[in-house]
Amino acid sequence: MLQDPSAETFSKQLLDIGDGKVAIDETGYVKLPTDFCTIADSQDTLIEQIFPDVHTQYINHEWLAERAILAAKNVDVDNLNLKIQMLLPGNLVSYKSIDTVCDDSEAVNFPTEF
């Protein structure tokens, strides 16, 4: 989304909302521009609107880079990611990792960020 004019517009709109520069209607809610987001009646519909044919397009990195679904809570992001992953072909694989050194004498071989 780098150098994408629509991404720049969206970023400005978010900043304007955060800075209180957007009109508030009579109910006290922020009035969003009509082109602010994609409205969908379910997560499945939203996924299909943002990632149409993801089962074949997922290998196209440019196509993927042009798309994003934003969510306010990590639990919602996790749920959306899982639903999208389930649409992809292939077997589900889990990778495990650890953040400790098994042999204390080897600790000097790793940066402290490890």
C-alpha positions as CSV (number, residue, x, y, z in Angstrom):
1,M,0.0,0.0,0.0
2,L,3.0,2.2,-0.2
3,Q,2.5,5.3,-2.5
4,D,-1.1,4.3,-2.9
5,P,-3.3,7.5,-3.1
6,S,-6.3,5.8,-1.5
7,A,-4.2,4.6,1.4
8,E,-2.9,8.1,1.9
9,T,-6.5,9.4,1.9
10,F,-7.6,6.8,4.4
11,S,-4.7,7.6,6.7
12,K,-5.6,11.3,6.6
13,Q,-9.3,10.5,7.3
14,L,-8.2,8.4,10.4
15,L,-6.0,11.2,11.6
16,D,-8.8,13.8,11.1
17,I,-11.2,11.6,13.1
18,G,-8.6,11.2,15.9
19,D,-8.0,15.0,15.9
20,G,-11.7,15.8,16.2
21,K,-11.8,17.5,12.7
22,V,-14.7,15.4,11.5
23,A,-18.3,16.5,11.8
24,I,-20.4,14.9,14.6
25,D,-24.1,14.3,13.8
26,E,-27.1,15.1,16.1
27,T,-26.8,11.7,17.8
28,G,-23.2,12.4,18.8
29,Y,-21.6,10.0,16.4
30,V,-18.8,10.8,13.9
31,K,-20.1,11.0,10.4
32,L,-17.8,8.9,8.2
33,P,-17.2,9.8,4.5
34,T,-19.1,7.5,2.1
35,D,-15.9,6.1,0.7
36,F,-14.3,5.5,4.2
37,C,-14.8,1.7,4.4
38,T,-16.5,-1.3,3.0
39,I,-19.8,-2.1,4.7
40,A,-20.7,-5.8,5.0
41,D,-23.4,-7.7,6.9
42,S,-21.1,-10.5,8.0
43,Q,-17.4,-11.4,8.3
44,D,-17.7,-13.9,5.5
45,T,-19.2,-11.2,3.2
46,L,-16.4,-8.8,4.2
47,I,-13.7,-11.4,3.4
48,E,-15.3,-12.1,0.0
49,Q,-15.4,-8.4,-0.8
50,I,-11.9,-7.6,0.2
51,F,-10.3,-10.9,-0.8
52,P,-12.3,-12.2,-3.8
53,D,-10.9,-15.5,-5.1
54,V,-8.3,-15.6,-2.3
55,H,-7.9,-19.4,-2.9
56,T,-6.3,-18.7,-6.3
57,Q,-4.9,-15.1,-5.7
58,Y,-3.0,-15.7,-2.5
59,I,0.3,-16.4,-4.4
60,N,0.1,-12.9,-6.0
61,H,2.0,-10.8,-3.4
62,E,1.1,-7.5,-5.1
63,W,-2.6,-8.4,-5.0
64,L,-2.3,-9.2,-1.3
65,A,-0.5,-6.0,-0.6
66,E,-3.4,-4.0,-1.9
67,R,-5.8,-5.4,0.6
68,A,-6.4,-5.1,4.4
69,I,-9.2,-5.6,6.9
70,L,-8.8,-3.6,10.0
71,A,-10.3,-4.6,13.3
72,A,-10.4,-2.9,16.7
73,K,-9.5,-6.0,18.8
74,N,-6.9,-8.7,18.4
75,V,-9.4,-11.4,19.0
76,D,-11.3,-10.2,15.9
77,V,-8.1,-10.0,13.9
78,D,-7.3,-13.6,14.9
79,N,-10.8,-14.8,14.0
80,L,-10.6,-13.1,10.5
81,N,-7.1,-14.4,9.9
82,L,-8.2,-18.0,10.7
83,K,-11.3,-17.7,8.4
84,I,-9.1,-16.4,5.5
85,Q,-6.5,-19.1,6.1
86,M,-9.2,-21.8,6.0
87,L,-10.0,-20.6,2.4
88,L,-6.4,-21.3,1.2
89,P,-5.5,-24.7,-0.3
90,G,-3.1,-27.1,1.3
91,N,-2.7,-28.6,4.8
92,L,-2.7,-26.5,7.9
93,V,0.7,-26.5,9.5
94,S,1.7,-25.2,13.0
95,Y,5.2,-24.1,13.7
96,K,6.4,-24.0,17.3
97,S,9.3,-21.9,18.6
98,I,10.9,-21.1,22.0
99,D,12.5,-17.9,23.3
100,T,15.0,-19.5,25.6
101,V,18.4,-21.0,25.2
102,C,18.5,-24.7,26.0
103,D,22.2,-24.8,27.0
104,D,23.2,-21.9,29.3
105,S,26.7,-22.0,28.0
106,E,25.5,-21.2,24.5
107,A,23.7,-18.0,25.7
108,V,26.7,-15.8,24.8
109,N,26.2,-16.8,21.1
110,F,22.8,-15.1,20.9
111,P,22.0,-11.3,21.0
112,T,20.0,-10.1,24.0
113,E,17.0,-9.4,21.7
114,F,16.7,-13.2,21.3
